[in-house]
Amino acid sequence: MSTKMSTQKIVLLVLYAVALAMGVAAIVLPLLGQSVDQTMIGIALFCLGIAGLNIVTEKS
């Protein structure tokens, strides 16, 4: 049994996954003694913003 996901759901999944990965990296890297570039946080916030706008403007 295969379940198909719409393109919009796949895009949202990717945006949330990128944001989560950037957030985790921003927490883990300082624990490993590495510096964190603020660009990573910016990318995460951008992905969350786009995903949020997509949900808000979605027509029912």
C-alpha positions, -999 to 999 in steps of 0.1 A, spaced: 0 0 0 16 33 -11 6 66 2 12 96 -21 21 130 -7 12 162 -25 40 184 -37 30 211 -12 33 186 17 67 175 5 79 211 3 67 218 38 84 186 51 117 197 35 114 232 49 108 219 84 136 193 81 161 220 70 150 243 99 153 214 124 187 204 111 200 240 113 187 243 148 203 211 160 236 221 144 235 255 161 231 238 195 256 209 189 285 228 173 293 250 204 293 218 225 320 204 202 340 236 204 332 249 170 319 284 161 284 288 148 278 311 118 247 333 122 238 323 86 227 289 99 202 306 122 190 328 93 184 299 70 164 281 97 143 311 103 138 317 66 126 281 62 102 284 91 89 317 78 82 303 43 65 272 57 44 294 80 33 317 52 25 286 31 2 273 58 -14 307 65 -22 314 29 -34 279 22 -70 278 9 -93 252 25 
